[in-house]
Amino acid sequence: MKLVYFNGRGLAETSRLLLALNNVDYEDFRYPLKVIDWATHNMEKVEFENDKKEGKLVHSLNKVPFLEVDGKVLSQSKSIERFLAHKYNMMGDSPLEAARIDSVCECVRDFKDAYQKVRKLPEQEKDAGMNEWFSVTLVEKLTLLDNMLGHEDSNFSVGTKTSLADIVLFSFITQFFDNKEGSLSATDNLKVKNIVRNVGELNEIKHWISSRPETPF
């Protein structure tokens, strides 16, 4: 199995967390990436562009991440995550639990989309927008999401074992934002805080985070 992405966390990190948790031996292939200007997303990715020109990435629509399994290419980060979750028994114990897990993941996707709008605010509005996001908007969204999660003292989003939803929430709260203090504070007094803490205390997750390559994003 080979996971292909840039040398960063980004869209591949949730899949890497799933693979780490399940002690999977795989090739973590990373295209070199040089950040020239974050504001304009100007980045130098020579090897990636060369492979794209040579037609080596056509099976993933010239995009990353993608996962190679048994000679087949699986593209789209969410599809990769769901495939891995199914493969390693992290989609619940019934079709209904699988659907509930998927619902949590889709809510997180919506939250990320909403945050991108804040990131794109004009510079003179960005500080105020970020303050409102972490102190008000994210708190409101996570409070609503809490109604979809397990019982009050549960360490799991759905059912009685770690699922894709737990990993997605952990990745969202602890890996996605630059302002990690703000995102963690938004979970105070919510069930999601127990879930994120539980994932973070898993030995496989702690080992991955302490040993993974240092990257700019």
Summary of the structure (lengths in Angstrom):
residues: 217
radius of gyration: 17.8
end to end distance: 23.7
largest distance: 53.3
contacts: 618
relative contact order: 0.14
helix: 56%
strand: 12%
